[in-house]
Amino acid sequence: MKDLKTEILVSGGLPKLETSRCAGSGEALLKPSLLPMALESSELSPDRKARDNWGSSLEFLMSCIALSVGLGNVWRFPFTALENGGGAFLIPYLVVLFVVGKPIYYMEMLLGQFSSRGIVQVFDFAPLMRGVGYAQLLALGVLATYYASVMALTLRYFFDSFASELPWSFCREEWGDGCVSASGGQPLQGQLSRNFSSSTQLYLQRIVLNETDSLEEGIGYPSGSLALMLGISWLTVTLIIIRGVKSSGKAAYVLALFPYVVMFILLVRALTLPGAYDGVMYFLTPQWEKLLEPQVWYNAVTQVFFSLAVCFGVIIMYSSYNRFGHNVYRDANIVTTLDTFTSLLSGVIIFGILGNLAHESGTKDIASVVKAGPGLAFISYPDAIAKFKMFPQVFSLLFFAMLFMLGVGSNVGMVSCIMTVLKDQFVNVKLWIIVVSLSVIGFLVGLIYITPGGQHIITLMDFHGVTFVSLVSAIFELIAVGWIYGTKRLCQDAEYMLNIKTSNYYRICWSIVTPLVMLVILVYSLLTMRPLSYNGQEFPLVYRVVGWCVSGCIIGQLFYWAGYANFKQPKGSLKSRINNSIKPHSDWGPSDPKKLMDYQMFLRNKDEENSKNVNRRCVCYTAGDRIFG
């Protein structure tokens, strides 16, 4: 994406702005005499036009909650905890939250609000790294399309819940003798060991998905009923974001609060069931030996990383619509704390229900009454609901309405982020045209995921198009902010915008701890990588090749845009071109021209204060100065 400011300077349409490097500073600052020219030219850039703002600070907070509190909290966290030490998993989870989750969340809020730029334009602070924004944008596109297909499944189950008898609670004749009725109360694990399957599993595989065992004969054709549900899902997202933050901000109240209403209803019901106490204690009882396993810490990082939706660009986009000076420090703490609370709350609810299932099935092995994995929300939970003695339809409706709301809240953020990038680029195109176009494309691509082989494709794209590439782009983002732009400069930005000093905790995390943890996780994932499989079957070679091509295309954005940034620099040595391409654009800073001028003078004063010790430091910053200076 071309930046108009850069194009003007390169093409010679306006005189190039003179810059001066203050002693000891790695950033180019405008000379005061040329600030008016810089402000005038910055107003020409399309991405510097006045942006919409949230209707209120509460709308922003609710939108962040709706984004971060999603399906991962409700059905992924409890079983991730169970498989990694139960209560002991909370220790690495909380540690990772404080060294990865909270620092990145606050960092991205600062960048977005300070610059009023979207996921791509925010890298004007280091044009060499603009490819990070494009990589995150493509990963978001992949995630949004298959996320909508999961929303379609929740809608299908929601409407099925209106039946007089839950359709997954009983066996059908065509399923043969290998089916165990979910409402029958049999000890399920004992049956499954003799090649029996629950009616909930067979209902999902044979009725809803018509799932194929392998991809050898292709993926098949989309399901008509799921295509209708997919269309409703995209229509819901479209109506919410059709007017940008003006409409999505209002919807955020419902998207953020309704799931908690349902969760507290389910909490009361779960804790009043016989055997619930045993289930909750099973969830919270630590298995201390698990703390020594690297896989547990790896799962803690990935859970925090994807639960908070950090390094996907959505938080940057949301905060870019804030008023300058809004207290994002407070909001970052609220959202990250609430996200953790929601994960724990959902764990108590789910294991309270599983404790009751174990009680009804006559077993004390709680792990035996549930099947974890990708189909968890549509196999294990419906199985639990089918065993309720009173009003199972009511609880089913509430549960799947909650899942749908959680999915909508997250998908609204993803699509809004993509929409913002396109709107910043094509400023004259009406917003509704961009939104409708994105929704139509998302719907058409999403049809792939509701075919008989759709779940295989979701598994393939989740790894190659989202998980792996997001870890890579996250590391480059942290390096770009912590070392290229500089932790010290980011702290100065926070001081100017919020009038607060940044603690050493954030400084150390941004520059050292968080990038190092993410790098270790990436190396660990590469060393332990195995051929991708679904239901125990490895993907055919052609699909694996396609998967790696997708990963290569997304990660390749990092190198392509780095080369493009170098190519656009004035002629000179490679070193000088690289040095120029890592400097912030001359109009980097607040979008308001007066604030931008004031910010430039603020940096100049800061540099003059630091220049007193320039001789002792011989012009170069030490690593300590770049972090704590």
Sequence and secondary structure as in RCSB ss.txt:
>XXXX:A:sequence
MKDLKTEILVSGGLPKLETSRCAGSGEALLKPSLLPMALESSELSPDRKARDNWGSSLEFLMSCIALSVGLGNVW
RFPFTALENGGGAFLIPYLVVLFVVGKPIYYMEMLLGQFSSRGIVQVFDFAPLMRGVGYAQLLALGVLATYYASV
MALTLRYFFDSFASELPWSFCREEWGDGCVSASGGQPLQGQLSRNFSSSTQLYLQRIVLNETDSLEEGIGYPSGS
LALMLGISWLTVTLIIIRGVKSSGKAAYVLALFPYVVMFILLVRALTLPGAYDGVMYFLTPQWEKLLEPQVWYNA
VTQVFFSLAVCFGVIIMYSSYNRFGHNVYRDANIVTTLDTFTSLLSGVIIFGILGNLAHESGTKDIASVVKAGPG
LAFISYPDAIAKFKMFPQVFSLLFFAMLFMLGVGSNVGMVSCIMTVLKDQFVNVKLWIIVVSLSVIGFLVGLIYI
TPGGQHIITLMDFHGVTFVSLVSAIFELIAVGWIYGTKRLCQDAEYMLNIKTSNYYRICWSIVTPLVMLVILVYS
LLTMRPLSYNGQEFPLVYRVVGWCVSGCIIGQLFYWAGYANFKQPKGSLKSRINNSIKPHSDWGPSDPKKLMDYQ
MFLRNKDEENSKNVNRRCVCYTAGDRIFG
>XXXX:A:secstr
   HHHHHHHHTSS    EE  TT SS EE GGGHHHHHHHHTTSGGGS     SSHHHHHHHHHHHHSSHIIII
IHHHHHHHTTBGGGHHHHHHHIIIIIHHHHHHHHHHHHHHT  TTGGGGGSGGGHHHHHHHHHHHHHHHHHHHHH
HHHHHHHHHHTTSSS TTSS  GGGGGGEE TTS   HHHHHTTT EEHHHHIIIIIIS   S STT      HH
HHHHHHHHHHHHHHHHTTTHHHHHHHHHHHHHHHHHHHHHHHHHHHTSTTHHHHHHHHHSB GGGGG HHHHHHH
HHHHHHHTTTTSSHHHHHHTTS TT  HHHHHHHHHHHHHHHHHHHHHHHHHHHHHHHHHHT S GGGG   STT
HHHHHHHHHHHT SS HHHHHHHHHHHHHHHHHHHHHHHHHHHHHHHHHHSTTS HHHHHHHHHHHHHHHHGGGG
STTHHHHHHHHIIIIIIHHHHHHHHHHHHIIIIIIIHHHHHHHHHHHH     HHHHHIIIIIHHHHHHHHHHHH
HHT    EETTEE  HHHHHHHHHHHHHHHHHHHHHHHHHHHTS SS HHHHHHHHTS  TT S SSHHHHHHHH
HHHHHHHHHHGGGHHHHTT   HHHHHH 
